[in-house]
């Protein structure tokens, strides 16, 4: 029996076919991106559209506001959708908007995306100023509201300072160890150690641009899982595919360029992008991961279950609860 699968990050357009792919992959929960560069009103529009979409396909999905909703979706044979933002741009300089967006269903937010901002540094910039004063306030407010701090596109200094500053464990939802594939989006070993020491979780991406040879086949990707577990411990490694179901040129153009440039921006797709991820064309392929980890890489069934879903479920149980601090 395939254990429950949780995908810590996806993005792109969704429809009934995508929801059926999630069910085919045994995915009991997936985090869907509602904002990259969007402002507050645009993000509210996206959240409203997601709630309408979930209502229209209520036999397949529900919007999860807490860990109990995820368990309810699992019991009912549906997929829980966690709504997340890959940037803190929806706040528009207003700390109080953290709680407003939490009330509208947002449960995961990256502090920075592909540019430095008022909260901290990005992995793509030449310099990383670290977590700013405003960034520290936002992390504290996210903890208090019950919103998971995501550091996937942040610079290393910002990542480490946010890990230390947060009162609850944080996540890097979709990145890989930089020591396994050298890419700006990926994470230094020292940061992975800090993340594990604070009981955080790394979601390993299947995106070929940041996975190199580890994206080519299921065995290659499971090798990356095994090598990451050796570095961090099985409790801290999970799945964050970065799949973009049905995304096309318009969606990828927005992800990479937003409104801040007219120039060509390739995002993570650098010249050394590596092989295509042929084993995972959609979420249905995720049903194969747990079995391959046990059959070929020596994981126990409990360890494989933790990686494919249990570690996210444990983190959500903590992070989605309000934490008032000292």
GIWOGI-V212196 format. One line per field, one symbol per residue. ss: DSSP state (A for helix, B for strand, O for the rest). phi: phi as a letter, one per 40 degrees, with the letter a starting at -180 (. if undefined). burial: b if it has 9 or more other ideal C-beta (glycine too) atoms within 8 Angstrom, else e. A space follows every 50 residues. Layout:
ss: ???
phi: ???
burial: ???
This chain:
ss: OOOOBBBBBBOOOOOAAAAAAAAAOOBBBBBBBBBOOOOAAAAAAAAAAA AAAAAAOOOOBBBOOOAAAAAAAAAOOOBBBBBBBOOOAAAOOOOOAAAA AAAOOBBBBBOOOOOOOOOOOBOOOOOOOOOOAAAAAAAAAAAAAOOBBB OOOBOAAAAAAAAAAOOOOOBBOOOOBOOOOOOOOOBOAAAAAAAAAOOO BBBBOOOAAAOAAAAOOAAAAAAAAAAAAAAAOAAABBBOOOBOOOOOAA AAAAAAAOOOOOOOOOOOOOOOOOOOOOOOOOAAAAAAAAAAAAAAAOOO AAAAAAAAAAAAAAAAAAAOOOOOOO
phi: .ccdbbbcabahcbaccccccccccgccaacbcbabbccccccccccccc ccccccbccbbaccbaccccccccccgbbcbccbbcacdccfgbdccdcc cccchcbbaccbbcbdacbibbccccbbcgccdcdcccdcccdccgbccb bcbcccccdcccdccccbdbbbcaabccccacadccbcdcccccccccgc bbcccbdccbbfccccbcccccccdccccccbgccbbabadgcbdgcbdc ccccdcbfbcabccbcgccccbcgcccccbcacdcccccdcccccbbgcc ccccccccacccccccdcccbdbcgc
burial: eebbbbbbbbbbebeeebbbbbbbbbbbbbbbbbbbbbebebbbebbeeb bebbeebbebbbbbebbebbebbbeeebbbbbbbbbbbbbbeeebebbbe bbeebbbbbbbbbbbbbebbbbbebeebbbbbebbbbbbbbbbbbbbbbb bbbbbbbbbbbbbebbeebbbbbbbbbbebbebebbbebebbbbbbebeb bbbbbbbbbbbbbbbbebebbbbbbbbbbebbebebbbbbbbbbbbbeee bbebbbbeeeeeeeeebbeeeeebbebebbebbebbbbbbbbbbeebebe bebbbbbbbbbbbebbbbbbeebeee
